[in-house]
Structures are given as structure tokens and as C-alpha cells.
Amino acid sequence: MIVSHRRREHRLTRQFAWVLTWLGLFASGHAASLRELAPQDAGLYVELHHLAADVERFQGSELFVRWQRHPLWHLAQLKIQDRWRPVREFLGLSNDHWWLQLLGDEALLAIWPGERIGDPGTALIVVRTPEHELLEQVVRRAGEDAVRRNSDARRELTIDGTTLTVYTLHTKRDPHPVQLTVIRPGNDQPSVGVMTSRPEVFESVVRGALQSPDSSTAASHSPTLRVTLPARPWDALIRSTPQPTERRAQRGRQLIEETWQAIDQATLAVTLTDKVQGEINVAWQAEKLPTLVSDLVGGLTGTTKLAARASDDALVVVGGRLDVG
């Protein structure tokens, strides 16, 4: 347990044994990670590291073999393929696992929430991959479609002596235009794709990618998936939600808002080995927690050993421990 100045970190550790091989579809000297290339004021960060290698290792496990025998596995595979077939066909790809190739090395999604309900906010996607041709094909197909609609959608941009082709995509649903480019550093370095609807961060991220070496070695011990949720960027959006009129609902909302203000950050880390291991961390300021929540958390403190009693041939095992310092 970590205890720091006026802050406690509470850790909830869970062991999962179900397969999530399509985890990448949500939304991967010292080498800079993609997270370090992004601004640090976003409201959500989703990082993928060495996804392809971890999936391949998991697919060789006994658990994966047993999972494949279950009818739900085949049903889930069919639904995923059907849902993403239009995207694959639009990009001119024949491999159903193109997304795993594209995101299999390192990928990052950063989201800045809007300040009120209905504001779509902005986002940044960065992908670092040795699959140069695949990344360039995806970007080119999306860019060519934008150029057919608007001849000004393509432009040349020179940063630090490197000239890049930048596409600007406009959509009816999102008022923020999306900028898209591919960086191919050379010297056998992985290519980097940058896509963002936040124009003020585009050039800084591209410049950082040009100057940063491959971070795959530095990220070798990172979890397969890390989701980081800083609390403060969401405050304006939460305050903008309509107030309930019913007294009971008002009390419930007040409890939620007070609890939220006490939270600094929440993190989910998932590691894919011969099973799926997940860990949730929530950092909060304990003195700001409402009494009801503080008492509830205190009552749950302890250790569980029930998961250790589960049968070795179980398909799904869920266990948990809540530590409060």
C-alpha cells in the first residue's frame, strides 16, 4: 500500500480467466512511449503495448484452447467479423486480423471531454508499428476518400526538415476536422500514424514522433492494456449535467459529486499471459470522501482467498481484494 501526503492509494486487484483477445478494438537509453508524446491534460488515456505478441502467447495456452470449444466463442467471433467487415472492405484489406497487426506493437488513444452535454470533445490516436505498408494503406484509403469529397483535404507539411502528407477529414457528426498522417523515420524504425481532431496538438505530437526512437524495448514490461482516467478534466462536463428534481435523486447526485471530487485518478491495467490479469488503482484524497463512502470502503478492507479454491478447469474465475492504507 502506498501512502503519501494527504493522499491514499487504494488498490483493487482482480484475477480474470476469460478471454478478451479483441481488447484492441476499444478504442500500443530512454525511449519515449506514445503516452509521453501526448499532452498530459486529457481526460482519458488508453494505451496498448505488445498486443500482438501477448495475444499470440495467450492463444498457445490451455485456457484459450478450452475457450475455443465453447459455442459462445464462435458466436462472438462471427459478430466481431460481421461488425468490422465494412471497415475492412473500405480499407481494401483481406485479413480479418488487420487491426491486430496495426495495433500490435504500440497504440495510444487520448480523449479530451467536452465542457457540456452534447459537445463531442476531441481525441488523439497514435499508432507505432513495423507494418509500414499496412499503416500507409489505411491512411491513404481514408485520405483519398476525403480528397474525393474535397480537393483541399490533402496538403504537404514540413517539420524539422521532413515533409509529410497530411489529410484533413470532415464528418457531419463531429464539428472538429480530423488531421491524419504517417511518419516513416527510416533506419528500420517503426512507422507512426497520427490522427487527431485537436489541431493544437498535431504538430507537437508529430515532432515528438520524429525525434523519438522506438519505445518497444522500454515498453516490454508494460501491461498489454492500460486505461488512465484523470478526474479533473471531467469536472466541467459533470457540472453541466441537469440537476434532478426529486429529493432522493438530488441526494444521490450530491454523494456522487462529492466522491468524484475526492478522486484524483483511476487506472486499469490488463496483462495478457496464459490468462488475463487485471488490476484497478484509484488514487483519492481520503479526507474529502463523504462519510458514507469512507465507511463503506473501510468495511471492505481485507483479503480474499476464495479465488485460490476455484477448480483448475474452470473457464472463468473472478477474485478480488480491496486494500485501503
Summary of the structure (lengths in Angstrom):
residues: 325
radius of gyration: 22.1
end to end distance: 5.7
largest distance: 64.7
contacts: 952
relative contact order: 0.20
helix: 38%
strand: 28%
